[in-house]
Amino acid sequence: MPNKDTAFALAQAAHLYIAEYNKKTDSTENWIFPEFPLYAYFPEDDAGEDTNSQTTCSCTIEQIALDEKDKTCYFPVQLELLNGTCRTLRIVFAKARHALCHLPIQAEGFPLPQRVFRLARLEQKETSGGKSWQVFDERWVKIPKNENQ
């Protein structure tokens, strides 16, 4: 979960990307629609238990990417741990009803290094009005500055 300043920057970049994408597509059938919340998720088989302030050496939110299979637009998140393990997570911000078009649109300000973010367990439920979610076991991660930063 990004801190509030990063969440605002991501929301702004996502909004601009969605507006530009939808303006450039040839039909409303190809439009993309926003997805929330703007959180990065660990895969179901990885709860991220070993990710904390003592084990994480870097976290970077990368330039927007597309997944044609899932029909999603997302920000890749690179987490690097001190033991050399790298994890790539996704912050999904838009979804298409039909196929995605590859358009030459870049968001400004990326890659976006992160020093402070939150980890939490998230429960999502489908409701008649859409999705709802609850956050549990929230903990802050603050990556210590090193002499190269």
Secondary structure, 3 states (H helix, E strand, C coil): CECHHHHHHHHHHHHHHHHHHHHHCCCHHHCEEECCCCCEECCCCCCCCCCCCCCEEEEEECCCEEECCCCEEEEEEEEEECCCCEEEEEEEEEEECCCCCCCCCCCCCCCEEECEEEEEEEEEEEECCEEEEEEEEEEEEECCCCCCC
